[in-house]
Amino acid sequence: MKAVIATGLNTLADSLEITDVPEPEPQADEAVVAVEAFSVNRGEALFLTGGYGRPADKGWRPGQDIAGVVVRAAADGSGPAVGTRVVGHPEGTGWAERVAVPTGRLAELPDAVSATTAAALPLAGLTALRLVRAAGDIVGRRALVTAAAGGVGFFLTELLAGAGAEIVAVTSNDTRAVRLREFGAAQVVKRAADAGGRYDLVFESVGGQEFADAVGKAAPGATVLWYGQAGLKAPTLDFFSLMASTPLTVKHFPHWISPVTDGQDIATLVRLVGAGRLHPEVGRVADWADTAQAVVDVYERRVQGNAVLTID
């Protein structure tokens, strides 16, 4: 079968190729899915460029957000039957014609939700849903969301608004600011430093000075959920500048640690999409022959929302 693999070259535009690879060999609890669509995440682009320390090795196979049809059910009897439309969150190798996915990482897909829409859900949607869960009581609380125009930020803004929070979203993109207001943001500012007042909840994923500015907006007793460093600059904090917010809690948030399975949470996301309460932003749909260019454009922030690639 065909799959996208890393070439090991340092130039992002040349970092991927589509080539022949062996068919997946599923474990007993894995179903094989014929992939119809997959989504590109900025984290995958960063890994290819060495943003996490070093470039991806030659032969590395990305792909964590997929949607398609089960063509081989799990041998242990768990999960969906052959022919079932699904959306899934494998640990990797999803940019391929077929992929083996643990059944606990799959959710059935109703006819009303397209594969291209569903493919934009797993990683960003899981992160946003679990951030809301980790925040605890949401109703009536003021929340500051940095990087709100990103994949997680859009989902997070809409989920928080639906749960009853008052949200100030941070983005410098005027077009995306309009959409964020439509999704429930009470106010949109260009930088965390521009946000007025204090916040019970701060969701931060940029790092650098933006992290310090966002944390500086925390109200006494606030919770700061730190779930990324997209700016690739380490955050710094001045202890004395935080005295006005004392006490506050800063939580490191790894989205992959959860008491709820990926499949269960993805099913929740699918249900919310089907009910019109969650709206994945798909900024580009293209054939998977254009995967390398899509990765470049996601990295350069030229895609508004998710880039989804389709396999015919």
N, C-alpha and C positions, 0 to 999 in steps of 0.2 A: 504494500500500500504506500501512499504518499504521505509525507509529513513535513512540517517546517522544523528545521534544525539550525543551531548556531554554527556559523562557519569558523568562529575563532578569530575573525578579522576585527581590527580595532575601529574601523569606520562603521557607524551605525547603519548606514544605507547598504553596506555590504555584509552585515553581520548575520543575515539569515538566508537560507535557501530551501526550496522544496525539493525533496529527494526521496528515493525509495528506502523504506525501513521495514523491519519484520512486523508481521501482524501482532497485535497485543496478545499476551498469554495471561488471561485473567486468573486471579486467585479465586477461591471458592465463593467468597462473598462479593465478587465483582461482576458487574454486567458489562458487556461490550456495547458501546453506543456508536452508531454511525453519525458522525458530526455533520450537522447542517449549517451551524453558525458558531463562531467563537468571538470573544471580545478581547481586545488588547488593553492591558493595564499599564499605567505609567511605571509601576514597579518592575514589570518585565523589561521595559525599555531601559530603566536604570541598571538593571542587572546586566544587560547586554553591553552597556557602555562602561561598566566598572564602577558605577555609582555606589555600589555596596562594598567596595574594596578592590575588586579585580574583575575584568571582563569574563563573561561566561566562557566555559571551555568549549572547544569544538565538539559538536555532537550533542550538546545540551538541547533538550526539547522543552520549550515553554508551553504554557496553556493551562489556565485554571478556570476559565469561564466558558462553558460549552452548552449547546442545546442540540438535540437530535432525536434519533429513534433507536430504541433497544433492538439490537440484532442478535444478541445472545444473552439469555437470562443467566443470573448467578447460579452456580452449581448447587449452592446450599439451599436454594429455594426462596431466599430473601429477595425483596425488591420487586421491580416491575417486570412484567412478562414481555416476551418478544412482540414488537410492534407498538409498544407504548411510547408516546412522545414524552421526552424528559428534558430537564435542565439539570446541570451538574457542576460540581466543584472539585475536579480531580486535583491532586497535588502538582501535576504537571502533565506534559505530553499531549495536551488537548488540542494543539494546533495540528490536526491530522485528520485523515479520512475516518479513522476509527480509534477509539480510546477505551481502555478498561477503567471503570469507575466503581469504587466501593458503593454498595447500595445505600449505605448510610449517608452518602454524599449526593444522592439523587432525589429529585422530586418530580412527580408527574406534572405534565403540562397540559392544561385544557386547550381545546381548539381555539378559544377566544384570544389566547396569548400567542403571538408569533414566535418563531425560533429566534429571529433577530432581536426582538424585544427581550426575550428571556435570557439570551446570551449576555446581556448587559447587567444582569442581576447579581450573580453569585458573590464575587469578592467584595465589591463596593457595597452591595446591599447587606450582606452578612455583617460587614464592619459597622455600618450605620445602625442596623437593628440591634446589634449587641452593645453599641455605645449607649443607645437609649435605655436598654435594659440595665446597664451598669450604672447609669445616672440615678436610678431609683425614682423617687417621687418627682414627676415632671410638671404636673398641673399647676399653673400660675407662676412658675419659676421663670426668671430671666436667664436666657442662654445666649452666649457669644460663640459663634461658629466661624473659625478662620478657614481659609481655603474653601469657602462655601460653594465656589463654582466648579469644584472638582467632582469626580464621580461619587465619592463618599459624601461630600458636602451637600450635594443636591438631595440625595436620599435622606440624609440626616435632618436637613431643614424641614422637609416635608413630613417626616416621621415625628419630629419634635412638635411641629405645629399641630399635627393630628392628635398628639397626646396632651395638648393644652398649654404648651410653653409659649412664652413671648421671646421671639428670636431676633437678634441682630446678627446679620450675616456679613462676612467680610469678603469682598472681591473688588478688584480694580477693573473688571470687565463689565462695561455698561450694559451690553446686550444680555449677559448672564444675570445682571442685577434685576432686570425686568422679570425674568423667569423666576428668580428667587422670591420676588414679591408675590408672584402668582402662586408659588408653592407655600406661602404662608409667612415669609419673613416680614416682621413689622417694620424693619429698617435695614438698609444696606449701606455699608461704609466701605471705603477703599482700603483702610488699614485698621488694625486693631486699636492703634493709638487714637483713631478718630471716633471710636465708640464712646458715647456719653454714659455716665452713671456707672453702677457696679452690677456684677452678674453673679447669680447663684451657681451657674454652671458655665464652664469654659471648655470648649472642645478645640484642641490645638493640634495641627499636623504640619506646620511649616518649619518650625525651628528658628534658630538665629534670633534676631531682634524682635521678630513678630511674636515669638514665644514669650519673651520677656514683657512685651507690651500687652499681650493678651492676659497673661497671669496678673499683671498689674491692675487689670480691671476687675479682678475677683473681689466679691463682697466678703465680709467676715463670715467664716463658716462655709465658704464656697468649696466646690469640688472641681478640680481641673483634670480633665481626661486627655492625656497626651498619647496620641496614636500614630504619629508619623513625623517625618522630618524632610518634607518634599523639597525644601529649599537647599538641602544638603549642607546646611550650616548648623553646627552644634549650638543649642540654646545656652544662654547664660542667665543667671538670676542674681540679683543683689538682695541679700537677706534684709537689709535695713529698709529698702524700698517697699518691702512687702509687709511692713509692720502695720500699715493701715488695714490690711486684710486678715490679720491674725485672728483666730487660727484658720488655716485653709489646708486642704488635702490635694496633693498632686499625685495622680494615679497613672502609672505606666499601663497602657492598654494594649495587650496583644490580642488581636481579633480572633486568632485561631484557638484560643483557650475558652471553652464554653461548656456548660453542663447540658446544653441542648445540641443535638447533632446538626451538622450542616444541612442534611436533607430536611429535617423538621423546620429549620429556620428558612430555608429556601422555599419550602411549601407555604410558609406564612407570607413571604414576599410575593409569591405568585398569586396567592389569594388576594392580597392588597392591590396588586396590579389589575387583576380581573374585576375587582370591585370599583376601580377608578380612584383608589385612594393613594396610589403610588405610581409615579410616572418616570420610568427610565428615560434618560436623555440619550438618544442615539444620534450622534452628530454626523456619522458617516457609515454607509453600508457599501461594501465593495467586494469583488471576488477575491478569494484568498491568494490569488497570484500577486495581489498588491499588498501582501502582508508587510514586507520590508518598508515600503513607503508609509504605510499606516503607522508603523512603530516610530518612524522618524517624526511624523507629524504629531503623534501623541506626545512624544518627548519634547518637541518644540512648541507644544501647546497650540497647535493650529487646528485642532479638532474640538468643536464645542460639544462636550458630552463624550459618550463612548464611541470608539471605532469598532464596528462589527464587520467581520469578514465571513463570507458565505462560501460553502462548498456545494457545488452542483453535483 
